[in-house]
Amino acid sequence: MTGPEQWRTLWKRYEEPKTRNAVTEACSGLASFTESGCQDPADTIALAIVGAEASERLRGALESDWALYTPQQAAVVASALFAQLNATTDAFESLRRLLQHAEDRRETAFTAEADAHLRNAAAAVAFTCGFGPGVVNSLNAGPDLSRLPADAHETLTVVAALLGPAAKVTENHGPGEYIEDDRGLGCGCEIRFEHRGQGWNFHWGNCCWNLVREEDGEVLEDSGNTGWNELGSTDSTAHPQHLLALIRAKLDETS
C-alpha cells in the first residue's frame, strides 16, 4: 500500500529479519492474556499498565543511536505510535462512557468536570493523529542509503574491513558458497584480530554475534567456546558500524 492511508497499517505489515522473532515474542504474552477477553477491572487496568510500560521502554530504546537504521524502520515505529494515539482517543471516549454509566448507577456523582477534561484530552490526541499521514509517509519515502549486508557472511567481511588491516577473516567455505543456516549457527567463518596484545575472535553463532577473547575461550569437543561475550545484536545483517561500536565498547569493558 502506497496511498495516503498506509500510515494506519504500516506497522501491521512489518516483516522482521528472518533471524529474529522479536514481534511474536514481545506480543505473545499479551495475546495469551487477552485470549478470553478482559473480564473485570483488574484485567483492564493491567492492559493500561502494560501499554504504559511498553511506551516507557520504547522511549528508552530510542535513546540509542543505533535503535533504528533506516527511514523505513522509523516509519514503522511512527505508524505504531500513531496507532497507539488513535486507540488512546477511543479509550478516552470509553472512559467518559464508563464514568457516565457509573453515575447512572448512582455509584458516583459530580462527573461533569472529569468528563470535560476527558473530552478535551480526546480532542487533543485526535488533533495530533492528524499529523500521522505526513509523518509516516514522508519517513517511508525517505532514501535508504545504508547498504546493509545481505547475510551474516557479508556482515562479517564488512566488520573486518572496519576493524582494519590487522583483522583477518578465517574462511570456512569458498567464495560465493555461503549458505544461510536457518538454525542461526552461522557459516563457521570468523574474524581474528588483536587488541592490546590479546587475541580476539568475532563470529556469528547461536543466533547472535559473539566476541571471544581467545585466552578465555576453552575449545570444546564440538568446537564451541566458553567464556564468550554475546554482543546483544541478534540480527545477522545488523549495521556493521553498529557492530563495530558494540565490539569497541566490549573491548573497553574487558581490556
Helices and strands as residue ranges (DSSP letters): H 6-9, G 10-13, H 22-33, H 41-61, H 71-104, H 112-129, H 132-140, H 152-163, E 168-170, E 190-195, E 198-205, E 208-213, E 228-230, H 240-254
